[in-house]
């Protein structure tokens, strides 16, 4: 049996169980992760001016 990634498992869970209420939570967490990652790069001054 092949191991599947966490994101694949989560995607299958949302589709199989029709758990669409999890979609906004997942999107917000992904956006927060991207902002945290970009906060430590050269793009930080650009991000700080947006907020």
Backbone bond lengths (Angstrom), bond angles and torsions (degrees), N, CA, C in turn:
res aa  C-N    CA-C-N  psi(-1)  N-CA   C-N-CA  omega(-1)  CA-C   N-CA-C  phi
1 X - - - 1.442 - - 1.526 109.06 -
2 X 1.301 115.64 130.86 1.454 120.86 -176.97 1.522 110.85 -82.80
3 X 1.325 117.09 138.57 1.468 120.95 177.45 1.518 109.16 -76.64
4 X 1.321 114.64 139.32 1.452 120.05 179.27 1.516 109.18 -112.22
5 X 1.313 115.58 152.94 1.457 119.03 -178.30 1.529 110.33 -74.82
6 X 1.316 114.31 164.20 1.457 120.67 -179.85 1.526 111.19 -61.26
7 X 1.317 116.89 -41.76 1.465 120.13 -178.94 1.528 111.82 -65.71
8 X 1.317 116.59 -36.32 1.468 120.27 177.09 1.521 110.24 -66.32
9 X 1.319 116.26 -43.00 1.467 120.23 178.10 1.531 110.72 -62.17
10 X 1.329 116.71 -43.90 1.459 121.04 179.89 1.523 111.30 -63.85
11 X 1.320 116.56 -42.66 1.467 121.50 178.35 1.529 110.79 -61.49
12 X 1.314 117.07 -45.00 1.467 120.83 178.20 1.523 111.82 -63.75
13 X 1.340 116.56 -38.23 1.463 120.56 178.64 1.523 111.10 -63.39
14 X 1.335 115.88 -45.18 1.466 119.67 -178.87 1.527 110.37 -63.60
15 X 1.321 117.30 -41.99 1.467 120.13 -179.73 1.522 111.89 -69.78
16 X 1.326 117.74 -42.55 1.457 121.03 -175.01 1.518 112.02 -70.64
17 X 1.330 116.56 -42.88 1.459 120.45 -175.12 1.520 113.60 -96.52
18 X 1.311 116.25 4.46 1.469 121.66 -179.87 1.518 111.10 53.00
19 X 1.312 115.90 44.62 1.460 122.47 -178.70 1.527 109.93 -92.51
20 X 1.304 116.33 61.75 1.465 121.29 -176.13 1.521 112.36 -68.59
21 X 1.338 117.97 -16.52 1.461 119.53 178.88 1.519 111.31 -68.78
22 X 1.341 117.99 -15.36 1.453 121.24 177.39 1.528 112.55 -81.33
23 X 1.313 118.02 -18.12 1.470 121.12 -176.06 1.528 112.84 -59.79
24 X 1.339 120.61 -48.47 1.477 118.51 179.29 1.522 112.88 -63.42
25 X 1.328 117.73 -35.01 1.455 121.08 179.00 1.528 109.95 -64.95
26 X 1.316 116.45 -43.26 1.458 121.16 -179.74 1.524 110.48 -64.90
27 X 1.318 117.13 -42.83 1.469 121.13 -179.64 1.526 110.46 -62.94
28 X 1.324 117.72 -44.52 1.468 120.90 179.87 1.523 110.75 -63.85
29 X 1.325 117.74 -42.08 1.462 120.38 178.44 1.529 111.88 -64.41
30 X 1.324 117.13 -39.15 1.466 120.29 177.30 1.521 111.49 -65.56
31 X 1.338 117.60 -42.49 1.464 120.68 178.21 1.525 111.24 -64.80
32 X 1.318 117.54 -40.35 1.461 120.51 177.34 1.529 110.39 -63.19
33 X 1.308 117.65 -40.35 1.458 121.15 177.31 1.515 112.57 -62.87
34 X 1.323 116.10 -41.18 1.463 119.86 178.21 1.523 110.60 -64.74
35 X 1.337 117.43 -41.61 1.466 120.09 178.32 1.523 111.75 -64.41
36 X 1.320 117.50 -37.97 1.459 120.49 178.58 1.525 110.47 -66.18
37 X 1.307 116.53 -42.43 1.464 120.14 179.34 1.526 110.74 -65.63
38 X 1.322 117.05 -44.79 1.462 120.18 -179.68 1.525 112.32 -70.54
39 X 1.334 117.23 -21.92 1.458 120.42 178.44 1.508 113.14 -65.24
40 X 1.298 118.12 -22.42 1.450 121.73 179.85 1.513 113.76 -97.25
41 X 1.318 117.71 8.31 1.459 120.86 -177.77 1.529 110.12 -112.23
42 X 1.307 115.86 -170.02 1.462 121.71 178.71 1.525 111.95 -69.90
43 X 1.319 117.87 -13.46 1.467 121.60 -179.39 1.525 112.33 -82.31
44 X 1.337 117.88 -1.88 1.468 121.71 -176.47 1.534 113.15 -57.24
45 X 1.331 120.46 -46.15 1.470 118.86 179.49 1.534 112.96 -60.66
46 X 1.301 117.36 -34.56 1.467 120.43 177.43 1.519 111.31 -67.08
47 X 1.315 116.64 -40.83 1.462 120.61 179.78 1.517 110.71 -66.70
48 X 1.337 117.02 -40.45 1.463 120.63 -178.18 1.524 111.45 -65.24
49 X 1.338 117.83 -31.48 1.475 119.69 178.53 1.530 111.29 -73.41
50 X 1.313 117.46 -24.11 1.463 119.44 178.16 1.518 112.19 -71.08
51 X 1.317 117.76 -29.25 1.446 122.01 -177.52 1.495 110.54 -107.50
